[in-house]
Each structure stands twice: as C-alpha cells, then as structure tokens.
C-alpha cells in the first residue's frame, strides 16, 4: 500500500505510536508502521527497508526506550542515507545518546511530553502536510493557557482561602479568650452586687427601691479596667413615684406606707416608725419635729412593729405639732440611709473615688424620689470564670479580695454577665 510517512518507534511505546498514526491518517497522511504493515510471511528486515524507502518522511517517536533501541538507530541511519526528512516527536524529556544524536541533532524537534498529547499531534500533522506539499514548516502554536487555578486568579483564590483558613484557626483555636480590659457600659444593673464592700447594710435601703432606681431608662453603669487590673466603677440611678399613707393621720404605731414606682409600677408596703435616740415619736405627748433635730425613719416589713427593719433612714423633718398631724407632712423631707456615707470605714467622705450616697425625698403631696450613686476604685481580679475586687483599706493598701464576687460569663467578646449571691448585671464593651 502506498504511504507517506514511516513511523519509527519502540514496541514499548506502541500506545503513543498508535495515537500518532491515528491522528495522521485522520488528516489524510498515510502511515507505515510495523508490525501492522508487514505482510504475513514476509522478511521483517526487508519489509522495514521497503517501508523506509517508500516514505517521503519519517516520524521518530522518541523516548528513553527508543534511545536504547538498536533497531531504531538502524532505521534512522537508513532514512538519513536515503535523504528522507526525519521529524523526532519527543514524548519524554530525554537527550539522544551519541550515536543517535549524530543523525538527528539538526532537524527540528517536536516536544510532546507536556499534556495534552493531541495538541502536539495536530501540529505534527500540520508540519508533515507542509513537508509533503513542499511548503515551509509552520510555526508551532503558542503554549495553552494554564487552568485558571494555576494562573493569577487561582493564586489569588488560594491565598484568599489560606487567609480564611488561618482566620478560622485563629478564632477557633489560637485567639486568646475574651478579657476584661476596656471600657464597659451596663445594660442591666443590680448594685446589690457591690454592697458588701461599699458600706450599704442590708436593711438600710429597701431592695425594691434600689432595683427600681437601676431599671430607670436613665440609669447608668460604667466600668473601666486597665491592663494592670486597676478599675473604676460608677453607677447612678433614680426611681420616683407615689407614696400613700394609711391612715393619713400619724399614729405612734400602725401607720402603713405604700410606695408605687413610676419605673417598675411595683408596690412596696412597709410599716412606719419614727424614733429619736431610740424613743418612738408619739404625737399625743412629743413635740413635732422642728427641722433642727435628727430623726430615724424605720421602714418595717408589712405587719411588723419590731425586729429588723426593711429600711433605716435619718433626716430632719419640720412639721408643726398638732393633734392628728398629717403623716405625709410629718415625713416630708430628704432622708439618707443611716450609715450610707462611704464604702470604706475610716476614710470618711473625703475619698471622692470610693463613696456611695442615696437620698429618699418625700413631698407633702405624696411623691417620692429615690436617688443612688456609687463611685468605686480598686483592683479587679478575674480568672478561671470567677471575678472579685479589692478596694482601698483605711490603713493604706487594699482590702482582701471581696467575698461578693462570683462567676462571670462572656457572650462573644464584648458582652459579660457578672453573677454573685446578691444579683447579676450585664455589661457591654463600649
């Protein structure tokens, strides 16, 4: 059968040779290749010589296997002797050994060891077509663009993915746990958490009044903690509402007060006792308060006339002494908790960094206003889910860590809930 091209290859590279033959013949370039084109019973060597002599070009499928084949060296030598152009198709990146290099060092090499092979075979067919037609060999096609994931876009995507993974690792495993350093604003307050060390006796201010003051829309809590553990705390709150007396005329015993908060709308019912130096006031025998003498106003749990009070206030009311004195007129003044002046015994009112004040103002018309202010400065402790604090002591230095600390819980990094036996408060990092 007439043919155009002789295919020289190692039998170990037959898959590549078959692919080359198929591509060329699909482009109408007839190929001769052993053993396909050796007639049965024919002499192998003679058939090879005839195949080469009848060819107009030779394609050498070059590899390490071809490099070591003596048969291929003889085929190449014969083609050179006959003046047949040889086109080496290198399917492996190897260098021809010397005896083979002598014959094929000058022709143009076609490197086909990069994927895809079909692209190189197309160019081989173009080259052969031009050689067979006596035309100049075409320039090789430009290398194909790499897949997007191997180009700049892929590099950028990989870098972005790496950043995301590092960020996930940082947040999941490496990021330090949230801490207290910073400025915090209270979103929910209970100042009873801070009563043990700030001088507020449990019975001096009714808890309902204090709780209402801290739930007011203008109540404020500010906590600032620096990197050394030094903290400053400021809490302000005010409750106001109505106060009703039953009976309206003062009695030495048996008057009841009902506080109704405008903030919480809750009611506090207590009994009323006025004392002067431990002696109860009796309007039938005692002169009415004249605004110059200090009196105690004890708020007793409802239904009780003795025992521990629910509130203990001191003030200087001023009311004319008449029979059947109106109770609201009698207690209309500004009252302060009995010992509610400073959180640190011995420091006095001069310590502006550590003090707590409260006022209960009552008007003759039946209105009350309760105001609360706390200022505290000291050392903050927080570790292993527990917080406590130290404040200045009277003799200098700091007190032992407070016993009214307790657990803390972070929600994210910027919200923390402080708990203790008295209550809880929620703080947001500003």
C-alpha positions as CSV (number, residue, x, y, z in Angstrom):
1,X,0.0,0.0,0.0
2,X,1.4,3.4,-0.9
3,X,2.2,5.6,2.1
4,X,3.6,9.0,3.1
5,X,5.2,8.6,6.5
6,X,7.3,5.9,8.1
7,X,6.7,5.6,11.9
8,X,9.8,4.6,13.8
9,X,9.1,3.6,17.5
10,X,9.9,1.3,20.3
11,X,7.4,-1.5,20.8
12,X,7.3,-0.3,24.4
13,X,5.8,3.0,23.2
14,X,3.1,1.4,21.0
15,X,0.2,3.3,22.6
16,X,1.9,6.6,21.6
17,X,2.7,5.3,18.2
18,X,-0.9,4.2,17.6
19,X,-2.2,7.6,18.7
20,X,0.2,9.3,16.3
21,X,-0.8,7.0,13.4
22,X,-4.5,7.6,14.1
23,X,-4.1,11.3,14.1
24,X,-2.0,11.5,10.9
25,X,-4.3,9.2,9.0
26,X,-7.3,11.2,10.1
27,X,-5.6,14.1,8.4
28,X,-5.1,12.0,5.1
29,X,-1.4,11.4,5.8
30,X,-0.9,7.7,5.1
31,X,1.5,5.9,7.6
32,X,3.6,2.8,7.5
33,X,4.2,1.1,10.9
34,X,5.3,-2.3,11.9
35,X,4.0,-4.8,12.5
36,X,0.7,-3.6,11.0
37,X,2.0,-3.1,7.5
38,X,4.3,-6.2,7.3
39,X,2.7,-8.8,5.1
40,X,2.4,-12.3,6.7
41,X,5.4,-14.4,5.7
42,X,7.5,-11.5,4.6
43,X,11.0,-11.0,5.9
44,X,10.9,-8.4,8.7
45,X,14.2,-6.6,7.8
46,X,13.3,-6.4,4.1
47,X,9.8,-5.1,4.9
48,X,11.3,-2.4,7.1
49,X,13.7,-1.3,4.4
50,X,10.9,-1.2,1.9
51,X,8.8,0.8,4.2
52,X,11.5,3.4,4.7
53,X,12.4,3.6,1.0
54,X,8.8,4.2,0.1
55,X,8.3,7.0,2.6
56,X,8.6,10.7,2.0
57,X,9.2,11.4,5.7
58,X,9.9,9.6,8.9
59,X,8.4,10.3,12.3
60,X,10.6,9.1,15.2
61,X,8.6,8.6,18.4
62,X,11.5,9.3,20.7
63,X,11.7,8.2,24.3
64,X,14.1,6.5,26.7
65,X,13.0,3.2,25.2
66,X,13.8,4.5,21.6
67,X,17.1,5.9,22.8
68,X,18.2,2.4,23.8
69,X,16.9,0.6,20.7
70,X,19.4,-0.6,18.2
71,X,16.6,-1.3,15.7
72,X,15.6,2.4,15.7
73,X,19.2,3.5,15.2
74,X,19.4,1.4,12.0
75,X,16.0,2.8,10.8
76,X,17.2,6.4,11.4
77,X,20.5,5.7,9.7
78,X,18.7,4.3,6.7
79,X,16.4,7.3,6.4
80,X,19.4,9.7,6.6
81,X,21.2,7.7,3.9
82,X,18.1,7.9,1.7
83,X,17.7,11.7,2.3
84,X,14.3,11.3,3.9
85,X,13.4,14.1,6.4
86,X,13.2,12.9,10.0
87,X,10.8,14.6,12.4
88,X,11.6,13.5,16.0
89,X,8.4,13.5,18.2
90,X,9.9,13.5,21.7
91,X,7.3,12.0,24.2
92,X,9.8,12.0,27.1
93,X,12.3,14.7,28.2
94,X,15.5,12.7,27.4
95,X,18.6,13.5,25.4
96,X,19.6,11.3,22.5
97,X,22.6,9.1,23.1
98,X,25.6,10.0,20.9
99,X,25.2,7.5,18.0
100,X,21.6,8.7,17.6
101,X,22.4,12.3,18.2
102,X,24.7,12.2,15.2
103,X,21.8,11.6,12.8
104,X,19.0,13.7,14.4
105,X,20.7,16.7,16.1
106,X,19.9,19.1,13.3
107,X,16.2,18.5,12.4
108,X,13.5,20.4,14.3
109,X,12.4,18.6,17.4
110,X,8.8,18.4,18.4
111,X,8.5,18.2,22.1
112,X,5.3,16.3,23.0
113,X,5.9,15.4,26.6
114,X,3.6,18.0,28.1
115,X,-0.2,17.5,28.2
116,X,-2.3,17.3,26.1
117,X,-0.7,14.9,23.5
118,X,-3.4,15.5,21.0
119,X,-2.4,19.2,20.7
120,X,1.2,18.2,19.7
121,X,-0.1,15.6,17.2
122,X,-2.2,18.2,15.5
123,X,0.9,20.3,15.0
124,X,2.9,17.2,13.8
125,X,0.2,16.7,11.1
126,X,0.5,20.3,10.1
127,X,4.2,20.0,9.8
128,X,4.0,16.8,7.7
129,X,1.3,18.3,5.5
130,X,3.6,21.2,4.6
131,X,6.6,19.0,4.1
132,X,4.7,16.7,1.8
133,X,3.3,19.6,-0.1
134,X,6.7,21.3,-0.4
135,X,5.8,24.2,1.8
136,X,7.6,26.0,4.6
137,X,7.1,24.4,8.1
138,X,4.5,26.4,10.2
139,X,5.4,28.0,13.5
140,X,4.5,25.9,16.5
141,X,1.3,27.1,18.3
142,X,1.7,29.1,21.5
143,X,1.5,27.0,24.6
144,X,-2.0,26.7,26.0
145,X,-3.1,28.9,28.9
146,X,-2.8,27.2,32.2
147,X,-6.0,26.3,34.0
148,X,-7.4,29.3,36.0
149,X,-6.4,27.7,39.2
150,X,-2.8,27.7,38.1
151,X,-2.9,31.3,37.0
152,X,-3.0,34.7,38.9
153,X,-6.7,34.2,39.6
154,X,-6.1,30.7,41.1
155,X,-3.1,32.0,43.1
156,X,-5.3,34.8,44.5
157,X,-8.1,32.4,45.3
158,X,-5.7,30.0,47.0
159,X,-4.2,32.9,49.0
160,X,-7.8,34.0,50.0
161,X,-8.7,30.5,51.0
162,X,-5.5,30.3,53.1
163,X,-6.4,33.6,54.8
164,X,-9.9,32.3,55.6
165,X,-8.5,29.1,57.0
166,X,-5.9,30.9,59.1
167,X,-8.7,33.2,60.3
168,X,-10.8,30.2,61.2
169,X,-7.9,28.6,63.0
170,X,-7.2,31.9,64.9
171,X,-10.8,32.3,66.0
172,X,-11.3,28.6,66.8
173,X,-8.1,27.6,68.5
174,X,-5.5,30.4,68.6
175,X,-7.4,33.6,69.5
176,X,-6.9,34.4,73.2
177,X,-10.1,34.2,75.4
178,X,-12.0,37.4,76.0
179,X,-10.8,39.6,78.8
180,X,-12.0,42.5,80.9
181,X,-9.6,45.2,79.8
182,X,-11.5,48.1,78.4
183,X,-14.5,50.3,79.0
184,X,-17.8,48.7,79.8
185,X,-21.4,50.1,80.0
186,X,-24.1,48.3,81.9
187,X,-27.2,47.2,80.0
188,X,-28.7,45.5,83.1
189,X,-27.8,46.5,86.7
190,X,-28.1,45.2,90.2
191,X,-26.0,47.4,92.5
192,X,-26.5,44.9,95.4
193,X,-23.6,43.1,93.8
194,X,-21.4,45.9,95.1
195,X,-22.9,46.3,98.6
196,X,-20.7,44.2,100.9
197,X,-17.6,46.4,100.4
198,X,-19.3,49.8,99.8
199,X,-20.8,50.1,103.3
200,X,-24.5,49.5,102.5
201,X,-26.1,47.5,105.3
202,X,-28.7,45.0,104.0
203,X,-31.5,46.7,105.9
204,X,-30.8,50.4,105.2
205,X,-32.5,50.7,101.8
206,X,-35.4,48.5,100.6
207,X,-34.2,46.3,97.8
208,X,-37.3,47.3,95.7
209,X,-36.4,51.0,95.7
210,X,-32.8,50.3,94.7
211,X,-33.8,47.8,92.0
212,X,-36.3,50.3,90.5
213,X,-33.7,53.1,90.5
214,X,-31.3,50.8,88.5
215,X,-34.0,49.9,86.0
216,X,-34.8,53.5,85.1
217,X,-34.2,54.5,81.5
218,X,-31.6,57.0,82.6
219,X,-29.8,54.6,85.0
220,X,-26.1,54.4,84.2
221,X,-23.3,52.0,84.9
222,X,-19.7,52.5,83.8
223,X,-16.8,50.1,84.5
224,X,-13.3,50.8,83.2
225,X,-10.5,48.2,83.7
226,X,-6.9,48.8,82.5
227,X,-4.2,46.3,81.7
228,X,-2.8,46.3,85.2
229,X,-6.2,45.4,86.8
230,X,-7.0,48.9,88.1
231,X,-10.6,49.6,87.8
232,X,-13.1,52.5,88.3
233,X,-16.8,51.9,88.8
234,X,-19.6,54.4,88.5
235,X,-23.3,53.6,89.0
236,X,-26.2,56.1,89.0
237,X,-29.9,55.5,89.2
238,X,-33.1,57.2,90.2
239,X,-36.6,56.0,91.0
240,X,-39.7,58.1,91.6
241,X,-43.3,57.5,92.1
242,X,-46.2,58.0,94.6
243,X,-46.5,57.3,98.3
244,X,-49.7,56.6,100.1
245,X,-50.2,56.6,103.8
246,X,-52.8,54.6,105.8
247,X,-54.2,56.0,108.0
248,X,-53.5,59.6,106.8
249,X,-53.1,60.9,110.3
250,X,-49.9,59.9,112.2
251,X,-50.2,57.3,115.0
252,X,-47.4,56.2,117.3
253,X,-47.9,52.7,115.8
254,X,-49.8,51.3,112.9
255,X,-49.1,53.7,110.0
256,X,-48.5,51.9,106.7
257,X,-46.7,53.4,103.7
258,X,-47.2,52.1,100.1
259,X,-44.6,53.1,97.5
260,X,-45.6,52.7,93.9
261,X,-42.8,53.1,91.4
262,X,-43.3,55.0,88.1
263,X,-40.4,52.9,86.7
264,X,-41.4,49.3,87.6
265,X,-45.0,50.0,88.7
266,X,-44.3,47.6,91.6
267,X,-45.6,48.4,95.1
268,X,-43.7,48.3,98.3
269,X,-45.7,48.1,101.5
270,X,-44.0,48.8,104.8
271,X,-44.9,50.0,108.3
272,X,-43.7,53.4,109.6
273,X,-41.8,54.1,112.9
274,X,-40.2,57.5,113.8
275,X,-37.7,57.4,116.6
276,X,-35.4,60.0,118.3
277,X,-32.5,58.5,120.2
278,X,-34.3,55.2,120.2
279,X,-37.6,56.6,121.5
280,X,-40.6,56.3,119.3
281,X,-42.4,59.5,118.4
282,X,-45.9,59.9,119.9
283,X,-47.9,62.9,118.6
284,X,-50.0,62.9,121.8
285,X,-47.0,63.7,124.0
286,X,-44.0,64.7,121.9
287,X,-43.3,68.0,120.1
288,X,-43.4,67.7,116.4
289,X,-40.1,67.7,114.5
290,X,-38.8,71.2,114.1
291,X,-36.2,70.8,111.3
292,X,-33.3,71.0,113.8
293,X,-33.3,67.5,115.3
294,X,-32.2,64.4,113.6
295,X,-34.8,61.6,113.5
296,X,-34.8,58.0,112.4
297,X,-37.4,56.7,110.0
298,X,-37.7,53.0,110.2
299,X,-39.5,51.1,107.4
300,X,-40.7,47.9,108.9
301,X,-41.8,44.8,106.9
302,X,-45.5,44.9,106.4
303,X,-47.4,43.8,109.5
304,X,-44.4,44.1,111.9
305,X,-43.7,46.6,114.6
306,X,-40.4,45.2,115.9
307,X,-37.4,43.3,114.6
308,X,-35.1,44.1,111.7
309,X,-36.3,47.0,109.6
310,X,-36.6,46.9,105.8
311,X,-35.1,50.4,105.7
312,X,-33.3,52.7,108.1
313,X,-33.1,56.4,107.2
314,X,-32.1,59.6,109.0
315,X,-33.4,63.1,108.4
316,X,-34.5,66.4,110.0
317,X,-38.2,66.8,109.2
318,X,-40.0,70.0,110.0
319,X,-43.7,69.9,110.9
320,X,-45.9,71.9,113.3
321,X,-47.2,69.8,116.2
322,X,-50.9,69.5,116.1
323,X,-53.3,66.8,117.1
324,X,-54.0,64.4,114.2
325,X,-50.8,65.5,112.4
326,X,-50.9,64.6,108.7
327,X,-48.4,61.8,108.2
328,X,-47.1,62.9,104.8
329,X,-46.5,66.4,106.2
330,X,-44.6,64.9,109.1
331,X,-42.2,62.8,107.0
332,X,-41.8,65.3,104.1
333,X,-38.0,65.8,103.9
334,X,-34.9,64.3,102.4
335,X,-33.8,61.1,104.1
336,X,-30.4,59.4,104.0
337,X,-29.6,55.8,104.9
338,X,-28.4,55.6,108.5
339,X,-24.8,54.7,107.6
340,X,-24.9,55.1,103.9
341,X,-22.0,57.6,103.5
342,X,-18.8,55.8,102.5
343,X,-17.8,52.3,101.4
344,X,-14.6,52.2,103.4
345,X,-14.8,52.6,107.2
346,X,-12.3,55.2,108.3
347,X,-11.8,57.1,105.1
348,X,-14.8,59.4,105.6
349,X,-16.4,61.5,103.0
350,X,-13.2,62.9,101.7
351,X,-12.5,59.9,99.4
352,X,-14.1,61.0,96.2
353,X,-13.0,57.8,94.4
354,X,-14.8,55.5,96.9
355,X,-18.2,56.5,98.2
356,X,-21.9,55.7,97.9
357,X,-24.8,58.0,98.5
358,X,-28.5,57.6,98.5
359,X,-31.4,60.1,99.1
360,X,-35.1,59.4,99.7
361,X,-37.0,62.7,99.2
362,X,-40.7,62.7,100.2
363,X,-43.1,65.6,99.4
364,X,-46.3,66.5,101.3
365,X,-48.3,65.9,98.1
366,X,-47.4,62.2,98.2
367,X,-44.5,61.9,95.8
368,X,-41.1,60.4,96.4
369,X,-37.8,60.3,94.6
370,X,-35.0,57.8,95.4
371,X,-31.5,58.6,94.1
372,X,-28.5,56.4,94.2
373,X,-24.8,57.0,93.4
374,X,-21.8,54.7,93.7
375,X,-18.2,55.5,93.0
376,X,-15.5,52.9,93.5
377,X,-11.9,52.4,92.5
378,X,-9.6,49.5,93.2
379,X,-8.1,46.3,91.8
380,X,-10.1,43.9,89.7
381,X,-9.5,40.2,89.7
382,X,-10.8,37.7,87.1
383,X,-9.6,34.2,86.4
384,X,-11.0,30.8,85.7
385,X,-14.5,32.1,85.4
386,X,-14.6,34.0,88.7
387,X,-14.4,37.7,89.5
388,X,-13.7,39.7,92.7
389,X,-12.2,43.1,93.6
390,X,-10.1,44.9,96.2
391,X,-10.8,48.5,97.4
392,X,-8.5,50.8,99.5
393,X,-8.4,50.0,103.2
394,X,-8.5,52.6,106.0
395,X,-4.9,51.9,107.0
396,X,-3.5,52.1,103.4
397,X,-3.1,49.5,100.8
398,X,-6.0,47.3,99.7
399,X,-8.6,45.2,101.4
400,X,-8.6,41.4,100.8
401,X,-10.4,40.4,97.6
402,X,-14.2,40.9,98.2
403,X,-16.4,38.0,99.1
404,X,-19.3,39.2,97.0
405,X,-17.6,38.3,93.7
406,X,-18.7,35.2,91.8
407,X,-18.9,33.7,88.3
408,X,-18.7,35.6,85.1
409,X,-19.9,34.5,81.6
410,X,-18.9,36.0,78.3
411,X,-21.3,36.1,75.3
412,X,-18.9,36.7,72.5
413,X,-16.0,39.0,73.3
414,X,-17.9,42.2,74.2
415,X,-20.7,41.1,76.5
416,X,-20.2,39.8,80.0
417,X,-22.6,38.8,82.8
418,X,-21.4,39.2,86.4
419,X,-23.1,37.0,89.0
420,X,-22.9,36.7,92.8
421,X,-25.2,35.8,95.7
422,X,-26.9,39.2,95.6
423,X,-27.8,39.5,91.9
424,X,-26.4,39.9,88.4
425,X,-25.5,42.6,85.9
426,X,-24.8,42.6,82.2
427,X,-22.1,44.8,80.7
428,X,-21.3,45.7,77.1
429,X,-17.8,46.7,75.9
430,X,-18.0,50.3,74.8
